Amino acid sequence: MKILLIKQTSLGDVLHSTPVIRALKKWKSDCTIDVVTDKRALGILENNPYINKLYVLDIYKYEKEIFSSPSKFFSTIKEFFSHIKEVRKEHYDIAIDLQGLERSVIFLYLCHSKKKFAKGKWFGIKSNYYKDINAIIGLLSFLDFIDCPSDGTDLDYFLPSNIEDIFNKKIENLNIKLDKDYIVFSPFSRWDTKDLSVKKSREIIEEIRKISKIQIIISATHDYNDKCIEIANGFENVLNTSSYFNLNELAYLIKESSGMITSDSFPMHTGCAFKKPLIAIFGPTSELRVGPIAENSETIRVEGLECARCYKRKNCPNNHICIENIDAKKVATRILKKIGCL
């Protein structure tokens, strides 16, 4: 049996697809599973032993360049359709679009497959539409179409076999020291409204420091470096690692941690994959849909707000009260209790 899965973005969503991949392989051990994904998610899937082939796109480049100039429009379209051409060389028994967007369902429409299924509502294709359930549960519900049993909601993040050596060499070159026990603090995401402010981040660290001297590792992408420097400034044993690590190195940092505090972001899902003690801070998004469901994880939010779960990505009219009013002491005590420091 040959199976095609389409899950291009985003990083957390791609990680959410791994229980589907595992279930399919355990259902039909001799099947081959090919996946269409974005290059930024390569680290999540490239070491997955259940996957036969990856079709790797550059989605964000296409979205950025397609309307930037007439010449780039045609070159982008040509490159995008070259990937579809590659997929069309194969003939599949089952093809599932787990993304449910125009740029993903086009692969489903044009691929050669005996059976086709899609997230959302699409003409001529058996579709699966869900909303107010956890995203992992929603993706697993596709298995019902083909009578494939679920193997549970655990996320799979397979790291390279030499990741420990790679990571240790990286921190040696950076001349940084990691304690045996540390907390990963990931206050930022791709949405302005989900991000913790510098002030709120420092409040949480101050509350932790009232109780414990455990090392705190601030993790973020390079564009948050200035804010991370502000957060760490003046605190003892708080290390800013923004821009230091690639995807697999970050995953290893999280895997080896004692626990983590995080916004609704990819690091949160990575922490769930390794079942780390975890506090996830939620505001404009719904923990029902995308919150952590792994053991050792819990969410904290400001209760009683009419504007909660508004799903605004930016330009919050209420001064980010769903995040700014988070109880810093509650976050600190919950994580320290989870890791046995309280």
PyMOL commands that set and color helices and strands:
alter all, ss='L'
color gray80, all
select helices_A, chain A and resi 11-16+18-27+39-45+59-65+70-88+102-110+135-146+163-174+192-194+198-209+222-232+247-255+266-273+287-290+321-324+328-338
alter helices_A, ss='H'
color red, helices_A
select strands_A, chain A and resi 2-6+32-38+53-57+91-97+112-119+126-128+182-186+215-218+238-240+259-263+278-281+297-300
alter strands_A, ss='S'
color yellow, strands_A
deselect
rebuild
show_as cartoon
